[in-house]
Amino acid sequence: MSPVEMRRTKLALVLLDIIGSTAFVQRAGAETAAKWFQFHDKMARNLCYRYGGREIDRSDGFLLSFERPIDAVNFSLNYQNTIPAKTNLDCRIGIHWGEIVEVKQDDVFVAANAKRIELEGISKNIAARTMSLCEAGQVLLTREAFLAIKNRTNRYTPKNTRYACVGLYKFKGVSTAQQIYAVGETIESLQPPPGGDKVKRLGGPKYIKKRMRDKELREHILSLCYFFGAISASYWIYLLIWVLVDPHRRLVHNIQGFEWVDDIVEFINLAIKLYQEGKL
């Protein structure tokens, strides 16, 4: 066996998948679909290179690598903000930070159209499983990627970016359960995804709520209305009970038909008395 040039390193792996690509080819035809995919790929590559990424492979999407996890996140968020709207192609993105083996192919194989760099290791599988969880337009990260970023942003990160833990998942073929995080600018992009054929959801939040600073003025007004409405309703319920439990107050307010309340009050008072005397 001839020696192969390899090195171990840590990378942020990004798996990007175009949702429904096969159906799109059948619907649009091979030639039209090819033109749209080339348009998509050109924009995705330009964005990848802008954030210091590297293209490893391409099929229905891309396998990309980044030296820094924050660059992987910035690429992913800016991709979701721009490219799907221009192509009408929905995409899902998974990010993992972990150790990987880089394999550099010989020139003779590269000349025959082999990839110059290939990546091997469980990190690639974890990134793929993370991507498979995503809903359309969503970006998910493993716990390793989240901790490497440490909830940080920089000047290239979209303004309203927020991270949220969406749950614990068991990946097929991976021994340990994975804690998964979502990153995005909208509350919809942060919602916990369900499990699938190759990923089982073990637990976690059912819904990610908006933060106070993320709410619009209309939502703040509605929240205040609900709050004061609840206080008002509680106050009127208290007044109603205060009147109903006293027969003299009912007489003053000319309230009839609630004599049965006296029996309930008498029963409660008797139960309290027996309990205090130790007979109950």
C-alpha positions as CSV (number, residue, x, y, z in Angstrom):
1,M,0.0,0.0,0.0
2,S,1.5,3.3,-1.1
3,P,1.7,6.1,1.6
4,V,-1.1,8.6,1.6
5,E,-0.7,12.2,2.8
6,M,-3.0,12.7,5.8
7,R,-3.2,15.1,8.7
8,R,-5.4,15.3,11.7
9,T,-7.0,18.7,12.4
10,K,-10.0,20.4,13.9
11,L,-12.5,22.1,11.5
12,A,-16.0,23.5,11.4
13,L,-17.8,21.3,8.9
14,V,-20.9,22.7,7.1
15,L,-23.3,20.3,5.4
16,L,-25.7,22.3,3.1
17,D,-28.6,20.4,1.5
18,I,-31.1,21.7,-1.1
19,I,-34.5,20.4,-0.1
20,G,-36.5,18.8,-2.8
21,S,-33.8,18.9,-5.5
22,T,-35.0,15.7,-7.2
23,A,-38.6,16.9,-7.4
24,F,-37.3,20.2,-8.8
25,V,-35.4,18.4,-11.6
26,Q,-38.5,16.4,-12.5
27,R,-40.7,19.5,-12.5
28,A,-38.4,21.9,-14.3
29,G,-36.5,19.5,-16.6
30,A,-32.8,18.6,-16.5
31,E,-31.5,21.6,-18.5
32,T,-33.5,24.3,-16.7
33,A,-32.7,22.7,-13.3
34,A,-29.0,22.6,-14.2
35,K,-29.0,26.3,-15.0
36,W,-30.7,27.1,-11.7
37,F,-28.2,24.9,-9.8
38,Q,-25.3,26.5,-11.4
39,F,-26.7,29.9,-10.5
40,H,-27.1,28.7,-6.9
41,D,-23.7,27.1,-6.7
42,K,-21.9,30.3,-8.0
43,M,-23.5,32.4,-5.3
44,A,-22.9,29.8,-2.6
45,R,-19.2,29.5,-3.6
46,N,-18.7,33.2,-3.6
47,L,-20.2,33.5,-0.1
48,C,-18.2,30.6,1.1
49,Y,-14.9,32.1,-0.1
50,R,-15.9,35.5,1.4
51,Y,-16.0,33.9,4.9
52,G,-12.8,32.0,4.4
53,G,-14.4,28.6,3.7
54,R,-13.3,25.8,1.5
55,E,-15.4,23.6,-0.8
56,I,-14.8,19.9,-0.1
57,D,-17.6,18.2,-2.1
58,R,-20.8,19.0,-4.0
59,S,-23.9,16.9,-4.7
60,D,-27.4,18.1,-3.9
61,G,-25.6,20.7,-1.8
62,F,-22.2,21.3,-0.4
63,L,-19.7,19.9,2.1
64,L,-17.7,22.9,3.3
65,S,-15.0,23.4,5.9
66,F,-14.0,26.5,7.9
67,E,-11.1,27.1,10.2
68,R,-13.2,29.1,12.6
69,P,-16.8,28.1,13.7
70,I,-18.0,31.7,13.8
71,D,-17.1,31.9,10.0
72,A,-19.2,28.8,9.4
73,V,-22.2,30.4,11.3
74,N,-21.8,33.7,9.5
75,F,-21.7,32.0,6.1
76,S,-24.8,29.9,7.0
77,L,-26.9,32.7,8.2
78,N,-26.0,35.0,5.3
79,Y,-26.7,32.2,2.9
80,Q,-30.2,31.6,4.3
81,N,-30.8,35.4,4.2
82,T,-30.0,35.9,0.6
83,I,-29.7,32.8,-1.7
84,P,-33.0,31.0,-1.2
85,A,-34.9,34.1,-2.0
86,K,-33.0,34.5,-5.3
87,T,-33.3,30.8,-6.4
88,N,-36.6,29.7,-4.8
89,L,-34.6,26.7,-3.5
90,D,-35.1,25.9,0.2
91,C,-32.0,24.7,2.1
92,R,-31.0,23.2,5.4
93,I,-27.6,23.6,7.1
94,G,-25.9,21.6,9.8
95,I,-22.6,22.7,11.5
96,H,-20.2,20.6,13.6
97,W,-16.8,21.4,15.1
98,G,-14.6,18.4,15.6
99,E,-11.5,16.5,14.7
100,I,-11.2,15.3,11.2
101,V,-8.6,13.5,9.0
102,E,-7.7,15.4,5.8
103,V,-6.6,13.2,3.0
104,K,-4.7,14.7,0.1
105,Q,-5.0,12.9,-3.1
106,D,-2.1,12.3,-5.5
107,D,-1.8,14.5,-8.5
108,V,-2.5,11.6,-10.8
109,F,-5.9,11.1,-9.3
110,V,-6.7,14.8,-9.2
111,A,-5.9,14.9,-12.9
112,A,-8.5,12.2,-13.4
113,N,-11.1,14.5,-11.6
114,A,-10.7,13.2,-8.1
115,K,-11.1,15.7,-5.2
116,R,-7.8,17.2,-4.1
117,I,-8.9,17.1,-0.4
118,E,-11.2,14.5,1.2
119,L,-12.3,14.4,4.8
120,E,-12.7,11.3,6.9
121,G,-14.0,10.7,10.4
122,I,-17.1,10.6,12.6
123,S,-17.3,14.4,12.6
124,K,-18.5,14.3,9.0
125,N,-21.2,11.9,9.9
126,I,-22.3,14.0,12.9
127,A,-22.5,17.1,10.6
128,A,-24.6,15.2,8.1
129,R,-27.0,13.9,10.8
130,T,-27.3,17.4,12.2
131,M,-28.2,18.8,8.8
132,S,-30.8,16.0,8.3
133,L,-32.7,17.3,11.3
134,C,-33.2,20.8,10.0
135,E,-36.4,22.3,8.7
136,A,-36.3,24.5,5.6
137,G,-34.3,27.7,6.2
138,Q,-32.9,26.4,9.5
139,V,-29.3,26.3,10.7
140,L,-28.4,23.8,13.5
141,L,-25.2,23.3,15.4
142,T,-23.8,20.6,17.6
143,R,-22.8,21.3,21.2
144,E,-19.2,21.3,20.2
145,A,-19.7,23.9,17.6
146,F,-21.8,26.0,20.0
147,L,-19.2,25.9,22.7
148,A,-16.4,26.7,20.2
149,I,-18.3,29.9,19.3
150,K,-19.3,30.5,22.9
151,N,-22.5,32.3,21.9
152,R,-20.4,35.0,20.2
153,T,-21.1,37.1,17.2
154,N,-18.9,39.5,15.2
155,R,-19.4,42.4,12.8
156,Y,-20.3,39.9,10.0
157,T,-23.0,38.2,12.0
158,P,-26.6,39.4,11.2
159,K,-27.8,41.9,13.9
160,N,-30.6,39.9,15.6
161,T,-28.8,36.5,15.7
162,R,-29.8,34.4,18.6
163,Y,-28.8,30.9,19.8
164,A,-31.2,28.4,21.4
165,C,-30.8,24.8,22.7
166,V,-33.4,22.8,20.9
167,G,-33.0,19.4,22.5
168,L,-31.1,16.1,22.9
169,Y,-31.0,13.7,20.0
170,K,-29.6,10.2,19.3
171,F,-27.9,9.9,15.9
172,K,-27.9,6.5,14.2
173,G,-24.4,5.2,14.2
174,V,-23.1,7.6,16.8
175,S,-22.7,6.2,20.3
176,T,-23.3,9.3,22.4
177,A,-26.5,11.5,22.3
178,Q,-26.0,14.9,20.8
179,Q,-27.2,18.3,22.3
180,I,-28.3,20.4,19.3
181,Y,-28.6,24.2,19.1
182,A,-30.3,26.4,16.6
183,V,-29.0,29.8,15.4
184,G,-31.1,32.3,13.6
185,E,-32.7,35.7,13.5
186,T,-36.4,34.7,13.7
187,I,-38.3,32.8,16.3
188,E,-39.4,30.4,13.6
189,S,-35.8,29.4,12.7
190,L,-35.1,28.5,16.4
191,Q,-38.0,26.0,16.9
192,P,-37.0,22.4,17.9
193,P,-37.1,20.0,14.9
194,P,-38.7,16.6,15.3
195,G,-36.7,13.4,15.0
196,G,-36.5,11.4,11.8
197,D,-35.5,8.0,10.5
198,K,-31.8,8.4,11.4
199,V,-32.2,10.7,14.4
200,K,-34.3,10.1,17.5
201,R,-35.4,13.0,19.7
202,L,-34.8,12.2,23.4
203,G,-36.1,15.4,24.9
204,G,-35.8,19.2,25.2
205,P,-38.0,22.3,24.9
206,K,-41.2,22.0,22.9
207,Y,-41.1,25.6,21.9
208,I,-38.6,28.5,22.0
209,K,-40.2,31.7,23.2
210,K,-39.4,35.2,22.1
211,R,-37.3,37.4,24.3
212,M,-38.8,40.7,25.4
213,R,-36.4,42.7,23.3
214,D,-37.3,40.6,20.2
215,K,-41.0,41.4,20.5
216,E,-42.7,44.1,18.3
217,L,-44.6,47.0,19.8
218,R,-47.9,45.3,18.9
219,E,-46.9,42.2,20.9
220,H,-45.9,44.3,23.9
221,I,-49.3,46.1,23.8
222,L,-51.1,42.7,23.6
223,S,-49.0,41.4,26.5
224,L,-50.0,44.4,28.7
225,C,-53.6,44.0,27.7
226,Y,-53.5,40.3,28.8
227,F,-51.8,41.2,32.0
228,F,-54.2,43.9,33.1
229,G,-57.1,41.9,31.8
230,A,-56.1,39.0,34.1
231,I,-55.8,41.4,37.1
232,S,-59.2,42.9,36.3
233,A,-60.8,39.5,36.0
234,S,-59.3,38.3,39.2
235,Y,-60.5,41.4,41.0
236,W,-64.1,41.0,39.8
237,I,-64.1,37.3,40.6
238,Y,-62.9,38.2,44.2
239,L,-65.7,40.7,44.5
240,L,-68.3,38.2,43.3
241,I,-67.2,35.6,45.7
242,W,-67.1,38.1,48.6
243,V,-70.8,39.0,47.9
244,L,-72.0,35.5,47.3
245,V,-70.7,33.9,50.5
246,D,-72.5,36.4,52.7
247,P,-76.3,36.2,52.7
248,H,-76.6,39.8,54.0
249,R,-74.6,41.1,51.1
250,R,-76.7,39.1,48.7
251,L,-79.8,40.7,50.2
252,V,-78.4,44.2,49.9
253,H,-77.6,43.6,46.2
254,N,-80.8,41.8,45.6
255,I,-79.0,38.6,44.4
256,Q,-81.3,35.6,44.5
257,G,-80.9,31.9,43.7
258,F,-77.6,31.4,45.5
259,E,-78.8,30.0,48.8
260,W,-76.9,26.8,48.0
261,V,-73.7,28.7,48.6
262,D,-74.6,28.9,52.3
263,D,-74.6,25.1,52.5
264,I,-71.1,25.0,51.0
265,V,-69.8,27.6,53.3
266,E,-71.3,25.8,56.3
267,F,-69.7,22.5,55.2
268,I,-66.3,24.1,54.8
269,N,-66.5,25.8,58.2
270,L,-67.5,22.5,59.8
271,A,-64.6,20.6,58.1
272,I,-62.2,23.3,59.4
273,K,-63.6,23.0,62.9
274,L,-63.3,19.2,63.0
275,Y,-59.8,19.3,61.6
276,Q,-58.7,21.8,64.3
277,E,-60.2,19.6,67.0
278,G,-58.4,16.6,65.6
279,K,-61.6,14.8,64.6
280,L,-60.9,14.8,60.9
